[in-house]
Structure formats: C-alpha cells, structure tokens
Amino acid sequence: MIGLLTVMGGSRADAEEIAQDSFVKLLEHWDKVRAYDDVDAWLRTVAVRMLVSRHRRRQLAARGLRRLASRTPLASPPPDATRLDLGDALAALPLGSRAVLLLHHVHDLPVDEVATLLRVPPGTVKSRLSRARAALAPLLADPERTAP
C-alpha cells in the first residue's frame, strides 16, 4: 500500500503517514470491517481517499498562498528525451489520472471498482485513463522504433 500511495502522491513520508492512519481507522471500525469479504479493499479505499483529501487541501492552500503572494506557478521542465523517469512522468499527471492509472493497471482493479473506490462514475475513470495514456504515450514511445 505504501508503494501505491507513494507513486500516487509523490511523497513516501506522506504515504507512510496515510498508511498508518488508515490502519488506525481499521482498528476503530474493526467490529464492522472484520465481517467484510475483502478487508484489504476497505483499507486501500480508506487510504486512497485520505490521500486524495490531503492532496485537495494542499492544492487549496497553495492556491491561496499564490493569490496572497501574487506569483504565477513555476512550470516544470519537460523530461529529458534520452531518459524517462517514470516517476516524473506520473507526477506530471493530475492526481485523478495518476490514481486511475495505478489502480487499474498496477493493482489490476476493474474500471467499476476504481470508480467505486474514487467515488466517480465509470465514464470518468475511462476518460481519465484515456487522457493519462495519451499523455504518457509520447514519453514511453521508443524513439528508435518511431524514427524513419
């Protein structure tokens, strides 16, 4: 779970903290959760939702600080054409796109389950997957195979 949260959120420290907090919630709700068929799914759902909430709060705070400071956000440089850092490529995606990409392709969750986990319609998951794949495709293309 820490690996998933680290890649989704970009910070191992945040991932560890959220994982720990999700286990605390598990203990708090154990009387109800222990009867569930898939306790891991419940725990993963709680952790992902906590990460998304934390990310939203940080975005709101950052927007407020930018307004106060009247500064424009800094643009990150494009990835080097000779080397792809997958972590950097994923970090360039919006959190929602990163989440659906990792949950669907890395954790092999079906679209409907990803939609339930993130509390969005399945169509939203599909469109985020499509946009994320389109954004990553040029970065993942082999330049030697595509060169004439």
FENKAJO-V269986 format. One line per field, one symbol per residue. ss: DSSP state (2 for helix, 1 for strand, 0 for the rest). psi: psi as a letter, one per 40 degrees, with the letter a starting at -180 (. if undefined). burial: + if it has 9 or more other ideal C-beta (glycine too) atoms within 8 Angstrom, else -. A space follows every 50 residues. Layout:
ss = ???
psi = ???
burial = ???
This chain:
ss = 02222222200222222222222222220222200000222222222222 22222222222222222220000000000000000222222000222222 222222000022222222000222222222222222222200222200
psi = ddddddddeehdddddddddddddddddeddddeeidgdddddddddddd ddddddddddddddddddefiiihhiiiihdehhhddddddeiidddddd ddddddefhidddddddefiiddddddddddddddddddeihdddei.
burial = ++-++++++----+++-++-+++-++------+--+--+-++++++++++ ++-++----------+------------+----+---+++--+-++++++ ++++-++---+-+++-++-----+++-++-+++-++--+---------
